[in-house]
Amino acid sequence: MWREVRGIKIAVDRLIELYVNGKLAATLVATPVELEELALGYLYAEGYVSSLEDVVEISVEDRAIKARIAVAPRAQPVALEECGGVETAARRKLVEASITEGRLRSLASEFGKLTMPSAEPSLAMHTSALLNGEWTVVHDVSRHSSILKLVGKALKKGLRGGVIFTTGRASSDIVARAASIGASIVVSLKGPLYSGVEMACKLGVTLVANVRGKGFVVLCNEQRIKAENQNAEIQGVLHRPSEPAIGSTKAGSEGARRPP
């Protein structure tokens, strides 16, 4: 969503309040579109619900999202626009994936063409995308909200696992929310944040960030990024163009390491 000012398209940002069973659960900065996906992503990633069946109803009224769920909500509301501080356990399993270094760079370039700077350069918006058979793409003024909307979209499509790309810095909440839908590889086109590296090592997620002067660097759990002469297959599932290899699952905490 955008408004035109002096011939320039400017992205719209709004303060959105999320109510769960009548109580304020979170205040989010977001582009005021795909708000149902934003709510679904938050409810699932934060552990309010375990599946779509736990969600009774979601309604949007101006700048408020009202959700009714089948379980009791938390009592403490949160503001979700910080760059770190999210604490989470490996509640759900990661879906194993592997990718070669060259394919990673190729997909990053492909993702770059889907971002807002490529589509509409004047709009200051982040892009997050899940690659799992095909691209699922979300644009939002907030990188935090973009990943939540992506989680919500993945839930609606019934997707788990894959590789997540984002234009935002990979803070702890970005990594944790990616892991909530089983994504075992997260790639950021920006530089890393230490909270994100800590979270990736804690949850067993492979975190790749674009470090200035060095290019893409694997910061944690590098075993999923294969050299060009290695076989990037997982249990016989062959890499196809625009599709990461997907295979068995394992708990996100297994094999997790501390940041170097």
Backbone hydrogen bonds in HBPLUS format (Angstrom, degrees):
<---DONOR---> <-ACCEPTOR-->    atom                        ^
c    i                          cat <-CA-CA->   ^        H-A-AA   ^      H-
h    n   atom  resd res      DA  || num        DHA   H-A  angle D-A-AA Bond
n    s   type  num  typ     dist DA aas  dist angle  dist       angle   num
A0012-VAL N   A0001-MET O   3.21 MM  11  5.92 162.7  2.24 140.8 138.6     1
A0003-ARG N   A0010-ILE O   2.90 MM   7  5.33 157.1  1.95 148.4 153.0     2
A0010-ILE N   A0003-ARG O   2.79 MM   7  5.33 163.3  1.82 152.6 158.5     3
A0005-VAL N   A0008-ILE O   2.88 MM   3  5.19 161.6  1.92 146.0 148.2     4
A0008-ILE N   A0005-VAL O   2.95 MM   3  5.19 157.8  2.00 109.7 117.1     5
A0014-ARG N   A0030-ALA O   2.94 MM  16  5.58 153.2  2.02 145.8 153.6     6
A0030-ALA N   A0014-ARG O   2.98 MM  16  5.58 163.5  2.01 157.8 163.0     7
A0016-ILE N   A0028-LEU O   2.63 MM  12  5.05 174.5  1.64 168.2 166.1     8
A0028-LEU N   A0016-ILE O   2.72 MM  12  5.05 166.3  1.73 157.7 159.5     9
A0017-GLU N   A0063-ARG O   3.03 MM  46  6.44 164.9  2.05 160.6 162.3    10
A0065-ILE N   A0017-GLU O   2.81 MM  48  6.18 163.3  1.84 165.8 170.0    11
A0018-LEU N   A0026-ALA O   2.83 MM   8  5.23 173.1  1.84 163.1 162.9    12
A0025-ALA N   A0018-LEU O   2.76 MM   7  5.67 171.4  1.76 160.6 163.4    13
A0026-ALA N   A0018-LEU O   3.33 MM   8  5.23 155.3  2.40 138.6 141.7    14
A0019-TYR N   A0065-ILE O   2.77 MM  46  6.06 173.6  1.77 173.6 175.4    15
A0067-ALA N   A0019-TYR O   2.78 MM  48  6.00 171.9  1.79 161.4 164.2    16
A0020-VAL N   A0023-LYS O   2.74 MM   3  5.29 157.3  1.79 157.7 152.9    17
A0023-LYS N   A0020-VAL O   3.10 MM   3  5.29 170.0  2.11 113.8 116.1    18
A0021-ASN N   A0067-ALA O   2.78 MM  46  6.13 168.9  1.79 165.6 169.0    19
A0078-VAL N   A0025-ALA O   2.96 MM  53  6.29 149.0  2.05 127.5 132.8    20
A0027-THR N   A0078-VAL O   2.96 MM  51  6.52 140.2  2.12 148.6 159.1    21
A0080-LEU N   A0027-THR O   3.23 MM  53  6.42 157.1  2.29 151.4 157.8    22
A0033-VAL N   A0031-THR O   2.69 MM   2  5.69 143.3  1.82 106.3  96.8    23
A0038-LEU N   A0034-GLU O   3.12 MM   4  6.45 148.1  2.23 138.7 148.0    24
A0039-ALA N   A0035-LEU O   2.98 MM   4  6.19 159.7  2.02 145.6 149.4    25
A0040-LEU N   A0036-GLU O   2.91 MM   4  6.15 164.7  1.93 151.5 155.9    26
A0041-GLY N   A0037-GLU O   2.86 MM   4  5.95 164.1  1.89 149.5 154.0    27
A0042-TYR N   A0038-LEU O   3.03 MM   4  6.23 157.7  2.08 146.2 152.2    28
A0043-LEU N   A0039-ALA O   2.89 MM   4  6.08 172.5  1.90 157.5 159.6    29
A0044-TYR N   A0040-LEU O   2.97 MM   4  6.08 161.3  2.01 151.4 156.2    30
A0045-ALA N   A0041-GLY O   2.87 MM   4  5.81 164.4  1.89 147.7 152.7    31
A0046-GLU N   A0042-TYR O   2.95 MM   4  5.77 154.8  2.01 147.1 153.2    32
A0048-TYR N   A0043-LEU O   2.82 MM   5  4.93 131.2  2.06 153.8 163.8    33
A0049-VAL N   A0043-LEU O   3.22 MM   6  5.83 151.1  2.31 129.2 128.9    34
A0047-GLY N   A0044-TYR O   3.10 MM   3  5.19 157.9  2.15 103.9 110.8    35
A0054-ASP N   A0051-SER O   3.11 MM   3  5.67 157.1  2.16 112.7 119.0    36
A0055-VAL N   A0052-LEU O   3.02 MM   3  5.40 159.3  2.07 111.1 117.8    37
A0070-ALA N   A0054-ASP O   2.85 MM  16  5.24 154.9  1.91 152.8 158.2    38
A0056-VAL N   A0068-ARG O   2.71 MM  12  5.26 143.7  1.84 143.3 153.4    39
A0057-GLU N   A0068-ARG O   3.19 MM  11  5.13 154.5  2.26 135.7 137.9    40
A0068-ARG N   A0057-GLU O   2.78 MM  11  5.13 160.7  1.81 155.2 158.0    41
A0059-SER N   A0066-LYS O   2.88 MM   7  5.23 159.0  1.92 144.7 151.6    42
A0066-LYS N   A0059-SER O   2.79 MM   7  5.23 171.2  1.80 162.7 165.4    43
A0061-GLU N   A0064-ALA O   2.81 MM   3  5.19 169.8  1.82 162.8 165.7    44
A0064-ALA N   A0061-GLU O   2.93 MM   3  5.19 154.3  2.00 123.1 131.3    45
A0091-ARG N   A0089-ALA O   2.75 MM   2  5.44 129.7  2.01 110.9  94.8    46
A0094-LEU N   A0250-LYS O   3.05 MM 156  5.73 141.7  2.21 160.5 158.1    47
A0250-LYS N   A0094-LEU O   3.15 MM 156  5.73 153.5  2.23 149.4 157.3    48
A0095-VAL N   A0182-GLY O   2.81 MM  87  5.08 174.0  1.81 136.3 134.6    49
A0096-GLU N   A0248-SER O   2.87 MM 152  5.69 152.8  1.95 152.8 161.1    50
A0247-GLY N   A0096-GLU O   3.18 MM 151  5.60 149.9  2.27 150.9 152.9    51
A0099-ILE N   A0224-ARG O   3.00 MM 125  6.44 155.8  2.06 168.6 173.4    52
A0226-LYS N   A0099-ILE O   2.83 MM 127  5.93 156.2  1.88 139.5 146.3    53
A0104-LEU N   A0100-THR O   2.91 MM   4  6.12 152.5  1.99 150.3 158.1    54
A0101-GLU N   A0226-LYS O   2.91 MM 125  6.03 137.9  2.09 175.2 169.2    55
A0105-ARG N   A0101-GLU O   3.12 MM   4  6.45 159.6  2.17 149.1 153.0    56
A0106-SER N   A0102-GLY O   2.99 MM   4  6.23 155.1  2.05 145.7 153.2    57
A0107-LEU N   A0103-ARG O   2.84 MM   4  6.02 159.7  1.88 151.4 156.2    58
A0108-ALA N   A0104-LEU O   2.91 MM   4  6.10 152.2  1.98 147.4 155.5    59
A0109-SER N   A0105-ARG O   3.08 MM   4  6.31 150.8  2.17 142.1 149.0    60
A0110-GLU N   A0106-SER O   2.96 MM   4  6.27 151.1  2.05 142.0 150.7    61
A0111-PHE N   A0107-LEU O   2.72 MM   4  5.96 158.5  1.77 151.2 156.9    62
A0112-GLY N   A0108-ALA O   2.93 MM   4  6.11 149.5  2.02 139.3 147.7    63
A0113-LYS N   A0110-GLU O   3.21 MM   3  5.47 135.4  2.42 100.8 111.7    64
A0114-LEU N   A0111-PHE O   2.79 MM   3  5.18 150.3  1.88 112.8 122.9    65
A0115-THR N   A0112-GLY O   3.34 MM   3  5.33 155.8  2.41  98.7 105.7    66
A0118-SER N   A0115-THR O   3.09 MM   3  5.59 135.4  2.29 109.9 121.2    67
A0119-ALA N   A0115-THR O   3.13 MM   4  6.45 150.5  2.22 145.1 154.1    68
A0119-ALA N   A0116-MET O   3.03 MM   3  4.87 112.9  2.50  93.7 110.5    69
A0120-GLU N   A0116-MET O   2.61 MM   4  5.40 168.5  1.63 158.1 162.3    70
A0123-LEU N   A0120-GLU O   3.02 MM   3  5.87 163.0  2.05 132.2 136.8    71
A0125-MET N   A0123-LEU O   3.03 MM   2  5.72 122.3  2.37 109.2  93.0    72
A0126-HIS N   A0140-ASP O   2.64 MM  14  5.34 154.0  1.70 158.4 155.6    73
A0140-ASP N   A0126-HIS O   2.94 MM  14  5.34 155.2  2.00 142.4 149.5    74
A0167-THR N   A0127-THR O   2.96 MM  40  5.58 145.3  2.08 156.6 166.5    75
A0128-SER N   A0138-VAL O   2.97 MM  10  5.41 158.1  2.02 151.7 158.9    76
A0138-VAL N   A0128-SER O   2.90 MM  10  5.41 150.7  1.99 163.2 172.2    77
A0129-ALA N   A0165-PHE O   2.85 MM  36  5.27 160.1  1.89 154.9 157.7    78
A0165-PHE N   A0129-ALA O   2.88 MM  36  5.27 161.9  1.91 155.3 161.4    79
A0130-LEU N   A0136-THR O   2.87 MM   6  5.12 153.3  1.94 145.7 153.2    80
A0136-THR N   A0130-LEU O   2.89 MM   6  5.12 146.9  2.00 144.6 154.9    81
A0131-LEU N   A0163-VAL O   2.83 MM  32  5.23 166.9  1.84 154.3 158.9    82
A0163-VAL N   A0131-LEU O   3.13 MM  32  5.23 158.5  2.18 137.3 141.4    83
A0132-ASN N   A0134-GLU O   3.21 MM   2  5.29 168.8  2.22 139.4 137.3    84
A0146-SER N   A0142-SER O   2.93 MM   4  6.08 147.1  2.04 143.4 153.2    85
A0147-ILE N   A0143-ARG O   3.29 MM   4  6.46 154.2  2.36 142.3 146.0    86
A0148-LEU N   A0144-HIS O   3.32 MM   4  6.61 152.6  2.40 140.3 147.9    87
A0149-LYS N   A0145-SER O   2.91 MM   4  6.12 161.5  1.94 152.7 157.0    88
A0150-LEU N   A0146-SER O   3.02 MM   4  6.18 145.5  2.14 136.7 146.6    89
A0151-VAL N   A0147-ILE O   2.96 MM   4  6.24 152.7  2.03 144.6 151.1    90
A0152-GLY N   A0148-LEU O   2.96 MM   4  6.28 159.5  2.01 149.1 154.6    91
A0153-LYS N   A0149-LYS O   2.88 MM   4  6.15 156.1  1.94 147.7 153.8    92
A0154-ALA N   A0150-LEU O   2.90 MM   4  6.12 159.7  1.95 150.1 155.8    93
A0155-LEU N   A0151-VAL O   2.97 MM   4  6.24 154.6  2.04 149.6 156.3    94
A0156-LYS N   A0152-GLY O   3.09 MM   4  6.38 159.6  2.14 147.4 152.3    95
A0157-LYS N   A0153-LYS O   2.99 MM   4  6.26 148.4  2.09 147.6 156.4    96
A0158-GLY N   A0154-ALA O   2.91 MM   4  5.95 114.4  2.35 137.4 154.0    97
A0159-LEU N   A0154-ALA O   2.87 MM   5  4.97 164.7  1.89 147.8 148.1    98
A0158-GLY N   A0155-LEU O   3.08 MM   3  4.98 146.4  2.20  97.1 107.4    99
A0161-GLY N   A0181-ILE O   2.75 MM  20  6.12 167.0  1.77 152.7 155.9   100
A0164-ILE N   A0185-ILE O   3.03 MM  21  6.38 168.0  2.05 161.6 161.1   101
A0187-VAL N   A0164-ILE O   2.76 MM  23  6.15 161.6  1.80 162.0 168.4   102
A0166-THR N   A0187-VAL O   2.95 MM  21  6.42 142.5  2.09 160.1 168.1   103
A0189-LEU N   A0166-THR O   2.97 MM  23  6.36 160.3  2.00 164.6 171.1   104
A0171-SER N   A0169-ARG O   3.02 MM   2  5.96 118.5  2.41 113.1  96.6   105
A0175-VAL N   A0171-SER O   3.25 MM   4  6.59 165.0  2.27 158.9 161.7   106
A0176-ALA N   A0172-SER O   2.93 MM   4  6.08 168.0  1.95 153.6 157.4   107
A0177-ARG N   A0173-ASP O   2.98 MM   4  5.94 158.6  2.02 142.8 148.3   108
A0178-ALA N   A0174-ILE O   3.04 MM   4  6.18 148.8  2.14 142.9 151.7   109
A0179-ALA N   A0175-VAL O   2.95 MM   4  6.20 157.3  2.00 150.0 156.2   110
A0180-SER N   A0176-ALA O   3.06 MM   4  6.28 132.8  2.29 135.5 147.8   111
A0181-ILE N   A0178-ALA O   3.29 MM   3  5.88 152.2  2.37 111.5 117.8   112
A0183-ALA N   A0178-ALA O   3.24 MM   5  5.52 147.8  2.35 148.9 139.6   113
A0182-GLY N   A0179-ALA O   2.90 MM   3  4.86 159.4  1.94 111.7 112.5   114
A0206-THR N   A0184-SER O   2.81 MM  22  6.00 173.6  1.82 155.7 154.2   115
A0186-VAL N   A0206-THR O   2.89 MM  20  6.25 163.6  1.91 171.1 174.8   116
A0208-VAL N   A0186-VAL O   2.88 MM  22  6.20 162.7  1.91 165.4 169.8   117
A0188-SER N   A0208-VAL O   2.85 MM  20  6.25 162.7  1.88 158.0 162.7   118
A0210-ASN N   A0188-SER O   3.12 MM  22  6.34 126.6  2.42 140.3 155.1   119
A0210-ASN N   A0190-LYS O   3.20 MM  20  5.20 136.5  2.40 134.7 133.8   120
A0196-GLY N   A0193-LEU O   3.01 MM   3  5.37 125.8  2.32 105.0 118.5   121
A0197-VAL N   A0193-LEU O   3.14 MM   4  6.56 150.8  2.22 148.4 157.1   122
A0198-GLU N   A0194-TYR O   2.88 MM   4  6.14 166.2  1.90 157.8 160.7   123
A0199-MET N   A0195-SER O   3.01 MM   4  6.15 158.8  2.05 141.4 147.4   124
A0200-ALA N   A0196-GLY O   2.89 MM   4  6.04 158.7  1.94 147.0 152.9   125
A0201-CYS N   A0197-VAL O   3.03 MM   4  6.23 164.5  2.06 152.0 155.5   126
A0202-LYS N   A0198-GLU O   2.95 MM   4  6.11 149.6  2.04 144.1 153.4   127
A0203-LEU N   A0199-MET O   2.94 MM   4  6.10 154.8  2.00 151.4 156.8   128
A0204-GLY N   A0200-ALA O   2.91 MM   4  5.77 121.6  2.26 141.4 154.8   129
A0205-VAL N   A0200-ALA O   2.88 MM   5  4.64 138.2  2.06 140.0 143.4   130
A0207-LEU N   A0220-CYS O   3.36 MM  13  5.51 143.6  2.50 129.6 139.3   131
A0219-LEU N   A0207-LEU O   2.81 MM  12  5.58 162.6  1.84 165.6 171.5   132
A0209-ALA N   A0217-VAL O   3.07 MM   8  5.55 159.3  2.12 150.6 151.8   133
A0217-VAL N   A0209-ALA O   2.86 MM   8  5.55 160.2  1.90 154.9 159.8   134
A0211-VAL N   A0215-GLY O   2.84 MM   4  5.24 146.4  1.95 148.3 139.2   135
A0214-LYS N   A0211-VAL O   2.93 MM   3  5.36 162.4  1.96 134.4 138.3   136
A0215-GLY N   A0211-VAL O   2.90 MM   4  5.24 138.0  2.08 168.1 159.2   137
A0225-ILE N   A0222-GLU O   3.04 MM   3  5.62 160.7  2.08 120.7 126.6   138
A0230-GLN N   A0227-ALA O   2.98 MM   3  5.36 164.6  2.00 119.2 121.9   139
A0237-VAL N   A0234-ILE O   3.00 MM   3  5.47 164.5  2.03 120.6 125.6   140
A0243-GLU N   A0240-ARG O   2.94 MM   3  5.23 140.8  2.10 146.0 138.1   141
A0254-GLU N   A0251-ALA O   3.14 MM   3  5.60 153.6  2.21 112.5 119.8   142
A0256-ALA N   A0253-SER O   3.32 MM   3  5.40 162.8  2.35 120.7 119.2   143
